Amino acid sequence: MSSQSLNDIKKKLTEEVAMILCQNIQAISADEPLHDMGLDSLSFVELLVSIEKNFNLTLINTNLAKEDFSTINTLTQRLFEAINE
């Protein structure tokens, strides 16, 4: 999966967050904290499952921390690093 660019990852994450929150993709800001957008514990689990499926990762093996999930931009960078390890 190392062929995925930062922009590819960011686009997919933005699409997934929009779908999970039933929002228009244009309403999703990559700099806004995910919890401020309305991501709760159940929707957060949906996002985790989506990440594992879409990026072929086992999150338990990625060493991602809570702060890595603060915004889409932060998560994009950390997923890019995890995919390319």
PyMOL commands that set and color helices and strands:
alter all, ss='L'
color gray80, all
select helices_A, chain A and resi 6-20+25-27+34-37+41-55+59-61+66-69+72-83
alter helices_A, ss='H'
color red, helices_A
deselect
rebuild
show_as cartoon
